[in-house]
Amino acid sequence: MTIFISNLKRIFKSKTNIFFMVILPVVLIIFMISINRGGRRFSLGIVDYDNTSFTEILAKEIGKDSKINYLNQKDIDKSLVNFQNDYIIEIPKGFTKEVINGHDKKIKGYEIDGINASSALKFNIENFISTSKDIGKYVKGNEKLFYNALEKYREGILDVSLENMDKSPINQNNIEFCVGILIFNMLMLGINMAPIIIKDKISRVYYRIFVSPIKPQNYTLQNLMSFFVVLIIQIIILLTFIVAILNISIPNLKSIFLMFLIFGVFVVAYSLFISNISDNSRTVSIISRGTAIPMAMLGGCFWPVEIMPSVLQQVSKFIPVTWMMEAINKLLYNNSLLSILKEISIIVLFSIVFLLLASWRRKDIVNL
């Protein structure tokens, strides 16, 4: 384990590595949270064919915490595509009458697949309508009693509020931004660890290893392990900072930590690949600027992928960061690991590809 221990010492000795490991992500996270406190309001579109006092009350109740937009049926698709509304409901004619009688009549809901912002809106709408139906069953269709009971309900006997999923003053967008910053800095830290192998090449240590009793696989494994351990330390430090210091509650924290470990394997594989195709630190620097930052931008680390042009959205599907962000977003809305098997498989596939490419390059060097 000589190479493993030596690498750890060299990594932590570098001020640049410490900067990307802890200092930069902490500064960016604190800055973003400080300017974005208070959260983003959800936007609900309503197509109301019933136009009754109850549907007005429904809109007012949800409108306490959300922006309400009244639409025509023809505007639904355009409104969703342009992200003018997170969720749209279509209230059919006769809906209020059915609710007052305690009957179960559905309203249509519209959303864009894969956009999780509608989850909180749907929950609160369903909760309010469900309670209203229970009141209707109790009053047995008496409209006057129904509205009196509903008014007491609204006064706070059973309050409905649209809370952020993280149950804190920091909204869900800020959690996603924290995650994006961590992913970006994992990439930068991984690339900044690559010069360790470059220095071994320059000092001829790299080449002597391949003709020494130390097997090339052993050298690569110890490099991989040392890089991976550093990334694990970074993940633990920053997640602890977010949860314990900033007091942000992250749903599915264990599953999210596991996803970061899986992504860490990709970062290590990518770092080894870069080190094996580079002859000097300048080449590593050029590659890092040309790949890590665009990957983070296209992958959704700094802004949602959905706001980018459709061409860039298609390009982003070939970037592992996109699938990492997609997996994290699903987990933040309390989805299980089973729901992100596709994302996990894609990231693992990218990791295998880069490990194979790095291995192919090593074999080429051995044959020189």
N, C-alpha and C positions, 0 to 999 in steps of 0.2 A: 504493500500500500504506500510505498515511498512516493510515487508520482501523485497519488491522490492527496496526500498530506502536503506535499510541496506545492501543488496547484492551489489548495485552499489558502496557504500562506501568501502566495503571489497575488491571488485575487483580492484578498482583504487588505493587502498592502497598497493597492491602487486606489487613489483618491477618486478617480473617475468612476470606478466600479461602485464605491460607496455612494457617490453622487446619484447614479442611476438606480442604485439598489434601494435607497431610503430617502435621501434629501429631496430630490426632484419630485417624486410622486407625492410626498407629504406636502410640499409647498403648493403643488398644483391642486391637490384635493382641498386643502384649507382655503385657497384662493377661490376656487369654484363654488364651494359651499357658502362662503361669506358673501358672495355677490348674487347668489341664487336662492337665498333663504326665503321661505314662504311658499315655494312650489308653483307648479304650473296648474292652471285650472283645466279641468276636463271640459270637452265640448260635446254637447248632445244635440243632435238634430231630431226634430219631431215633425212627422207628417200626421196631422190630426183630422180624421174624417168624422170624429164624434162631436167635438166642439161643445163640451159640457162643463159644468162647474168642477166636476171631478177631474177631468183631464187638465183643466187650468191649475187645480191644486197639485196634481202630480208634477206638472212642469215647474211650479213655484218651489215645491219641496226639493226636487233634484237641483233646481236652479240656485239653491242656497250655496252650493259648493261648486257649481258647474255653469258654464256658459250655455244658454239655450238658444238654438236657432230653429225657427219654424221654416219648413221647406214644403215644396210641392213634390209629388212622387217622381216627376221627371228629373228632379235635381239630385236624387239620391246618389247615383253613380259618380257624378261629377264632384259632389261634395266630399265623398270618401277618397276618391283618387287624388284630389287636391289637398287632402288632410285638413279640410275645414271643420270636420267633425270626427271625433273619436268613435262615436257610435250613433246610429240612427234608429229610431223606433217608428213604426207605422201603426197608429191606433185606429182600428176599424169602427165603422158605424155600429152603434148599439153596444159598444164595449162597457160603458158606464152602467147601463141597465143590467147587464149580466153580472157585473161586480156587486151592485147593490143587492141583487138576489142571491149572492154568494156562489154564483156559478163560475166555472173555470173557462174563461175565454182568452185565448192567446193573442198577444200582439207580436207583430213581425219585428225582427231586429236585423240590422244590416251592419256589417263590419268588414274590414279587410283581413283576410286570413294571415296569421302570423304577427298581427299587431295586437299587443296585449293591453294597450291602454284602455280598451273597452271593458275589461274585467270588473273593475271597481264600479263603473256605471251600471253594468248589467246586474251586479249584486244588489245595489241599492234600489234600482227600479223593481226588481223581482221581490225584494223585501217589502217595499211599500205596497205593491199591488197585492201580495200575499196577505199582508195584514188587513188591507182594505176588504178583501174577500172574506176574511174571518169576521170582520165587523158586519158585512152584508149577511152572512149566515146567522149571526146573532140577532140582527134587527128584522130578519125575515122579509126583506124587500121594502121596509118602511123608509122612504127617502129622507124624511125629516130627521128620524132617529139616526140614520146613517151619517148624515152630514154633521149632526151634533157630536156623535161619537168620534168622527174623523177629526173634528176640530179639537177635541180634547187630546186625541192622539198627537196632533201636531203641536199642541202646547207643551208637550214634553213628558206625557205619561210613558210613552215609548218612543224615544227620539231616534230619528234616522239621520245619520251624518255620513258624508262621503269622506272617509279617512284615506290617507295615503297608505299604501300597502306596507310600508316600513314602520308604521305606528309612531313616527317621530316628526319633528318640524321639517326635517329634510325630506323632500319628495323622492319619488321613485326614479325620476330622471337623474337626480344627484347620485343615487346608488349606482346606476348604470354608468355614470361618468367616472365614479371612483374605480369601478371595474375596468373601464376602458383605459384609464391612466395606468393601472397596475399591469394590464396586458401590454401596453406600449413600452413600459419600463422594463418588463421582462424581456421583450425583444431587444431593447437597447443594451441591457445588462448582458444578455446572451452573446450578442455581437461583440461587446467590449471584452468578453472573456476569450474570444477567438485569438487575439494576439499572443496568448500563452503558447499556443502551438506554433504560431509564426516565429516567435523568438527561439523555440526549439529548432525550427528549420534553419534559421540564420546561424545559430551556434553549432549546427550540424548534429545536435543531440537527436533530432527527429530521425535523421538518416542512420545514425549509429544504432538506434534502437532496433531498426529492422534487420540488422546483421548481428545483434547481440542475443544472448539467451532469452531476453524478455520477448515474449511473443507480441506481434503487432496488435493482436486482439486484446491482450492484457493492457497495453498502453492506451488503446482507444477506450476500453471499458473504464479504466481509472480516470481518464479525462471526462468521460460521460458522467461518471458518478460524482466527481468533484463539481462539475458545472451544475448538475441537478441538485445537489445538496445546497449550493448557494442560492438557487432559485427557490427551493423550499423555504430557506431562511427568510428570503425576501417576502414570499407569500405570507408566512406566519406573522412577520413583523407588521406588514401593511394591513392585513385583515384584523390583527389585534388592535392596531391604531384606529381603524375605522369603527370597530365595534366597542372597544373599551374606552378609548380616549374621546372620540367624537360622539359616542353613545348612539350610533346608528344600528338599529336592529336589522340584520340581514336574514331574510327567510331562507330556509334550506341551506344553512351555512356549511354543514358537513358535505353535502352534495356539491356545493360550489367549490369548496376546498379541494375535493376530489377532481373536479373539472380542471382546476388550476394545475394540479399535479399532472394530469394527462397533457394539458397544453405545455407544461414545463418540459415534457419529453420531446415534444415537437421543437421547442426553442433550442434545446440541447442538440438535437439532430441537425437543425438548421445552422447552428453555430459551428458544429464540427464540419459540415459541408463547406461553409464559407472559409474556414481555416485551411481546409484541404485544397481549395481552388485558388487561394491567395498566396502570393510569394512574399508580400511585405505588409506592414501595418497600413500603408497608404491605400493599398488595394482594398483592405478590409474596411477602411473609412469610406471609400467611394461606394462600395457595395452596401454598407449600412445606410448611407444617405439615400441610395437609390432603391432600396427595398423595404427597410423597416418602417420608415415614415409613411411611404405610400400604402404599405400593407395596413398600418394602423388607421390611416385616413379612409381608405376604401372599405376596411373591415368594420367600421362603425365605432371606433374607439373615441372619436371626438364629436361625432354627430350621428343621428340615426341613418342607416343605410337607405331608408325609405325616402328621404328628402333629396337623394342624389338623382341625376338623370337616369333614365331606364338603361342606357348603354353601360353606365358605370355600375349599376345594380347587377347587371349580368356579369360584368367582369369580376365583381366582388365575390361571386359564387366560387371562383377559382382560388380564393385566398382563405387560408385556414383561420385567420383572425375573424372573418365573418361568421364562421360556424361556431367559433368559441363564444362570440357575443350573442349569437342566436341561442346557444345552449344556456348561457348565463341568464338571459332574459326570460327564458321559460322557467328556469329554476327560481327566479325571483318572484314569479307568480305561482309558487308552490306546486309546480309540476314535478313529477317523479323522474328518477334517472331513466326509467323505461321510455319516457317521452322524448328523450334526447339521444337515443341509441344511434340515430342517423348522424347526428352531429359528432358524437364520440367516434363513430366508425370513420368518418371523413378525416378527422384530426389524426387519428391513429394511422390511417393510410398515408397522409402527408408525412408523418414521422418516419414510417418505414421507407418511403421513397427517398427521403433525404439521407437516412442512414445508409441505404444501399448505394446512393451516389457518392457518399463520403468513403464508403468501403471500396468502391470501384476505383476511386482516385488513389487510395493507399496501395492497392494492388499494382496500379500503374507505376507508382514510385518504386516499389520493390523490384520491378522488372528493369529499372534503369541501371 
